[in-house]
Amino acid sequence: MIINTVLKRDISCKERILEYTRSFVELYESYPALAAILLNFETLMHYEHTRQRITEIFKKRSELIVKVIKIGQSTGEIENYYTTQELTDIINGTMMSIIQRWKISGYDYKLKECMLVTIKKVLDKC
């Protein structure tokens, strides 16, 4: 649902990535236990009954970022300094790291604000 909503919006590619990020971060802030699932994906990959579902979730999320970056690179909105996969990895890695720090810190900072500022800085350099 979030993916389709983001793709249908008439906004720039960078704004689509920020909107995607904002949507998930708001979900994690409302339900911190969901972030635990994200951070425990390695454990979930070891169990046959969760492996397929967790793989689908991660693939769909990455595919959205890849798709938006490719569009942005083809239109010149996003520079080609990083390959599509490199930039996707930077964005996904940044999100995972910030969520992990947020949980470890006992949720002592505003996740959405930190995440959006950081991802925006990354995108501003692209």
Secondary structure, 3 states (H helix, E strand, C coil): CHHHHHHHCCCCHHHHHHHHHHHHHHHHHHCHHHHHHHHCHHHHHCCHHHHHHHHHHHHHHHHHHHHHHHHHHHHCCCCCCCCHHHHHHHHHHHHHHHHHHHHHCCCCCCHHHHHHHHHHHHHHCC
